[in-house]
Amino acid sequence: MRYVVVFPVEKDPEFRGCIFSIRGFIQGMNLPLCYYGNPILREKAQPVTTFDAELEKLGKDMIATMREEAGIGLAGPQIGKSLRIFTMEVPLDMDEDEAGIPHNLGLESPLVVVNPEIEEMGDLDEEMEEGCLSIPDVRGKVIRSFAIKLRYQDVKGEKKELELKGLAARCVQHEFDHLNGVLFIDYLSSVKKMSIKGKLKRIKQNYGK
């Protein structure tokens, strides 16, 4: 098995510059994050029913926030919006096979995903270490499907479908969990959960609700 840290990526300024140099500029406003302990992170988000300029702006703001926080994915509940929407932006050079070939060549990025549905493809699972912008400095290994089919709507309401592998597929599953009130720490072993209890308590104390 191979292990990588995701959600967020490394926050070293030089490292971020390397990633963000391949990302197109999108004008948006940075939004405050919701952290572990905030009840909204445990709620099931509501479907998006209105596709308008306000939703487009929300998508741009979420992308701006995701980039500012050096993340590759961000879900509505993480910025206080209980809506079934998330953004993702996985650099191709972070999501390659052993031969250095991107798993998802041609994937639109950044991507705003509305009202997603996912379906596992095949029996291959992969274990990787994950983190979360809403749970700072906590990491843990999570097993997820290596390949998925994603059905969703864009910010204009048009229906889309993608087949994804590797890190992009993992990112979708991680963000999809957020929309159902599930956090990556829920998948950790009982021993690992015990080991991070202190960190989770400090997050609640330091960031409040």
C-alpha positions, 0 to 999 in steps of 0.5 A, spaced: 500 500 500 502 507 498 500 512 503 499 520 502 497 525 506 491 529 503 486 534 505 489 539 506 496 539 502 502 541 505 502 549 507 509 550 506 509 557 501 514 554 496 510 548 496 503 551 495 506 556 489 508 549 485 501 547 486 497 554 485 502 556 479 498 550 475 491 553 477 487 558 473 485 565 477 478 565 480 475 571 483 472 569 490 472 571 497 475 567 502 470 564 507 471 562 514 471 555 516 467 551 521 471 546 525 470 539 529 465 540 534 460 545 530 454 541 529 453 543 522 459 538 520 454 532 523 448 534 519 446 531 512 446 537 507 440 539 503 439 538 496 441 545 492 434 547 488 436 554 485 441 554 480 443 562 480 448 567 480 448 566 488 450 559 487 455 561 482 458 566 487 458 561 492 462 556 488 467 561 486 468 563 494 469 556 496 474 555 490 478 561 493 477 558 500 480 552 498 486 554 495 487 559 501 487 553 506 491 549 501 486 544 500 484 540 494 477 539 496 471 543 500 464 541 502 458 546 503 458 544 511 465 546 512 463 553 510 457 553 514 452 552 508 448 546 509 447 544 502 449 539 497 455 542 494 463 541 494 469 543 490 475 540 488 482 541 485 487 535 485 493 537 481 495 532 476 502 530 478 499 529 485 494 523 482 499 519 478 500 511 477 506 508 478 509 510 471 507 517 472 501 517 468 495 521 471 489 517 473 484 522 470 487 526 464 483 531 462 479 532 468 476 539 469 479 543 474 477 546 479 470 543 479 464 545 483 460 539 484 452 540 486 447 534 488 452 529 487 451 521 487 457 516 487 457 509 485 463 504 486 467 501 480 470 495 481 473 491 487 479 495 488 480 499 495 486 503 497 488 505 504 491 512 504 492 517 510 487 523 510 486 529 513 481 535 513 481 542 513 476 542 519 480 538 523 487 541 523 493 537 525 489 530 525 491 524 520 489 517 519 489 512 514 482 510 511 480 505 506 476 507 500 474 505 493 480 506 488 475 508 482 468 511 482 462 514 478 460 521 479 453 523 477 452 531 479 450 537 477 454 544 475 452 550 478 448 552 472 444 545 473 446 541 467 447 534 469 454 531 468 457 524 469 465 522 471 469 516 472 474 517 477 480 514 479 486 515 485 486 521 489 480 524 485 476 519 487 478 519 494 477 526 494 470 526 492 468 520 497 471 524 502 467 531 500 461 526 499 461 524 506 461 531 509 455 532 505 452 526 509 455 528 516 460 523 516 468 525 518 474 521 516 475 520 523 469 516 523 473 510 519 479 510 524 480 504 529 478 505 536 486 505 538 487 511 533 480 514 535 483 514 543 490 517 540 487 523 537 482 525 543 486 530 546 487 533 539 480 533 538 478 536 545 483 542 543 480 543 536 473 544 540 477 549 545 481 553 540 476 554 534 469 554 538 463 553 534 
